[in-house]
């Protein structure tokens, strides 16, 4: 496992991993984050795409850096605790026909390709509860829209580059809209507020 760790700001560390498949790498980083959060010197650990940032108590960076490297192989062997979420989708998005045509697919073929994979949550970002899902069929990978929409409704299922995702709240967005779900991805009154977490698995289920 090739890994690099370096100081990140005044009181943090950045661990970067560049070996293995994306899904395996993200699962290892999530398992490592769960482990390292239990250290009293660690204030927070956040998984990114191929990296882990760890905010530590001042004066403890060297200690935590050694701990991260020591636990990296263990995290790979153990893996993360996977939760499976089935998310219903009505495929009636504004961009579905255009996206299918762009890739030389029928609408039904594009829907089938989107339904087929078991996706993995790589990390959360952009807005509360917004989970970037790995596993999209390369035949559907599409650069983001040249002109983002001013408002994308909550529950919109979309594709952006090599990721798919569900917009948890209404927000601006430049991803291509495939459909919508009735699932609530983010609720500030719920604990935890976000339905999805890094390392979780997602399967989309078609509804009509």
C-alpha positions as CSV (number, residue, x, y, z in Angstrom):
1,X,0.0,0.0,0.0
2,X,1.6,3.3,-1.1
3,X,0.7,6.1,1.3
4,X,2.0,9.6,1.9
5,X,1.4,11.6,5.1
6,X,2.3,15.3,5.6
7,X,1.4,18.3,7.7
8,X,-1.9,20.0,6.7
9,X,-2.3,23.5,8.1
10,X,-1.3,24.2,11.7
11,X,-2.9,21.3,13.5
12,X,-3.8,18.6,11.0
13,X,-2.4,15.8,8.9
14,X,-3.2,14.7,5.4
15,X,-2.8,11.0,4.5
16,X,-3.0,10.2,0.8
17,X,-3.3,6.7,-0.6
18,X,-2.7,5.9,-4.3
19,X,-3.0,2.1,-4.6
20,X,-5.9,-0.2,-5.2
21,X,-9.3,0.3,-6.7
22,X,-11.2,3.4,-5.8
23,X,-13.8,1.4,-3.8
24,X,-11.3,-0.6,-1.9
25,X,-9.2,2.5,-1.2
26,X,-12.3,4.4,0.1
27,X,-13.3,1.5,2.3
28,X,-9.9,1.3,3.8
29,X,-9.8,5.0,4.5
30,X,-13.2,4.9,6.2
31,X,-12.1,2.0,8.4
32,X,-9.0,3.9,9.3
33,X,-11.0,7.1,10.1
34,X,-13.3,5.1,12.4
35,X,-10.3,3.7,14.2
36,X,-8.3,6.9,14.5
37,X,-11.3,8.9,15.8
38,X,-11.1,7.0,19.0
39,X,-7.7,8.5,19.9
40,X,-8.0,11.2,22.5
41,X,-5.6,13.5,20.6
42,X,-7.8,13.4,17.5
43,X,-10.4,16.1,17.1
44,X,-11.9,15.0,13.8
45,X,-11.1,12.7,10.8
46,X,-12.7,13.4,7.4
47,X,-12.5,11.1,4.4
48,X,-11.9,12.6,1.0
49,X,-11.3,11.0,-2.4
50,X,-8.1,9.0,-1.9
51,X,-7.2,10.9,1.3
52,X,-7.9,11.3,4.9
53,X,-7.5,14.6,6.8
54,X,-7.1,14.4,10.5
55,X,-7.4,17.3,12.9
56,X,-5.3,16.8,16.0
57,X,-4.5,18.4,19.3
58,X,-1.5,20.7,19.1
59,X,1.8,18.9,19.8
60,X,0.5,15.4,18.8
61,X,1.0,15.3,15.0
62,X,4.1,13.1,15.1
63,X,2.3,10.6,17.4
64,X,-0.8,10.5,15.3
65,X,1.1,10.2,12.1
66,X,2.9,7.1,13.4
67,X,-0.5,5.7,14.5
68,X,-2.0,6.3,11.1
69,X,0.7,4.4,9.3
70,X,0.6,1.6,11.8
71,X,-3.1,1.1,11.4
72,X,-3.3,1.5,7.6
73,X,-2.7,-2.2,6.9
74,X,-5.0,-3.3,9.7
75,X,-7.8,-1.1,8.2
76,X,-7.3,-2.7,4.8
77,X,-7.6,-6.2,6.3
78,X,-10.7,-5.4,8.3
79,X,-12.5,-3.1,5.9
80,X,-15.3,-0.8,6.8
81,X,-18.7,-1.7,8.3
82,X,-21.0,-1.6,5.3
83,X,-24.6,-0.5,5.4
84,X,-26.8,-1.1,2.4
85,X,-29.4,1.5,1.5
86,X,-32.0,0.9,-1.2
87,X,-33.1,4.1,-2.8
88,X,-36.3,4.2,-5.0
89,X,-35.9,6.3,-8.1
90,X,-38.5,7.6,-10.6
91,X,-36.6,8.1,-13.8
92,X,-38.2,11.2,-15.3
93,X,-35.3,13.7,-15.0
94,X,-35.0,16.7,-17.3
95,X,-31.6,15.6,-18.7
96,X,-32.3,11.8,-19.1
97,X,-33.1,11.8,-22.8
98,X,-30.3,14.2,-23.6
99,X,-27.7,12.2,-21.6
100,X,-28.8,8.9,-23.2
101,X,-28.5,10.4,-26.7
102,X,-25.1,11.9,-25.9
103,X,-23.8,8.3,-25.2
104,X,-25.6,6.7,-28.1
105,X,-28.0,4.9,-25.7
106,X,-31.8,4.5,-25.6
107,X,-33.4,5.9,-22.5
108,X,-34.2,2.4,-21.2
109,X,-30.6,1.3,-21.8
110,X,-29.3,4.4,-19.9
111,X,-31.6,3.6,-17.0
112,X,-30.5,0.0,-16.9
113,X,-26.9,1.0,-16.7
114,X,-27.6,3.3,-13.8
115,X,-29.6,0.7,-11.9
116,X,-27.1,-2.2,-12.4
117,X,-24.2,-1.3,-10.0
118,X,-23.9,-1.5,-6.3
119,X,-22.6,1.9,-5.4
120,X,-20.2,2.9,-2.6
121,X,-20.2,6.2,-0.8
122,X,-16.8,7.7,-1.3
123,X,-17.2,10.8,0.8
124,X,-19.7,13.6,1.6
125,X,-19.3,17.2,0.5
126,X,-20.8,20.1,-1.4
127,X,-23.9,20.4,0.8
128,X,-25.1,18.6,3.9
129,X,-25.7,14.9,3.3
130,X,-24.5,15.1,-0.4
131,X,-22.8,11.7,-0.9
132,X,-20.5,11.1,-3.9
133,X,-21.2,7.5,-5.1
134,X,-18.5,5.4,-6.8
135,X,-19.4,2.6,-9.2
136,X,-21.0,4.4,-12.1
137,X,-20.8,2.6,-15.4
138,X,-18.1,4.4,-17.5
139,X,-20.6,4.5,-20.4
140,X,-22.6,7.0,-18.4
141,X,-19.8,9.2,-17.1
142,X,-20.6,12.8,-18.3
143,X,-18.9,16.1,-17.6
144,X,-21.0,18.6,-15.6
145,X,-23.3,21.0,-17.3
146,X,-21.7,24.1,-18.8
147,X,-24.3,26.2,-17.1
148,X,-25.4,25.0,-13.7
149,X,-29.1,25.3,-12.7
150,X,-29.9,28.0,-10.1
151,X,-32.0,25.5,-8.2
152,X,-32.1,21.7,-8.2
153,X,-35.0,20.1,-6.2
154,X,-34.2,18.0,-3.2
155,X,-34.3,14.3,-4.1
156,X,-32.9,14.8,-7.6
157,X,-30.8,11.8,-8.7
158,X,-28.0,13.0,-11.0
159,X,-24.7,12.3,-12.7
160,X,-21.6,14.5,-12.5
161,X,-18.4,13.3,-14.2
162,X,-17.7,9.7,-12.9
163,X,-20.0,10.0,-9.9
164,X,-23.7,9.7,-9.3
165,X,-25.5,11.3,-6.3
166,X,-28.8,12.4,-4.8
167,X,-29.3,16.1,-4.0
168,X,-30.3,16.0,-0.3
169,X,-31.5,19.6,-0.2
170,X,-32.7,22.1,-2.8
171,X,-29.6,23.9,-4.1
172,X,-27.8,25.2,-7.2
173,X,-26.2,22.4,-9.2
174,X,-24.5,21.5,-12.4
175,X,-25.1,17.7,-12.5
176,X,-27.3,16.0,-15.1
177,X,-30.7,15.0,-13.7
178,X,-31.9,11.5,-14.3
179,X,-34.8,11.3,-11.9
180,X,-36.0,11.8,-8.3
181,X,-36.4,9.9,-5.1
182,X,-38.8,10.1,-2.2
183,X,-36.1,9.2,0.2
184,X,-35.0,11.9,2.6
185,X,-31.2,12.1,2.4
186,X,-30.8,14.9,5.0
187,X,-33.0,15.9,7.9
188,X,-31.5,18.2,10.6
189,X,-34.0,16.8,13.1
190,X,-32.8,13.2,12.6
191,X,-29.8,11.6,14.2
192,X,-27.7,11.2,12.3
193,X,-28.9,14.0,10.0
194,X,-27.4,12.5,6.9
195,X,-28.9,9.1,5.6
196,X,-25.6,8.1,4.0
197,X,-22.1,7.9,5.4
198,X,-18.7,7.2,3.8
199,X,-18.3,3.4,3.3
200,X,-22.1,2.8,2.9
201,X,-23.4,0.9,-0.1
202,X,-26.3,2.1,-2.2
203,X,-28.6,0.3,-4.6
204,X,-31.1,2.2,-6.7
205,X,-34.5,0.6,-7.3
206,X,-36.8,1.8,-10.1
207,X,-40.3,2.9,-9.3
208,X,-42.9,4.0,-11.8
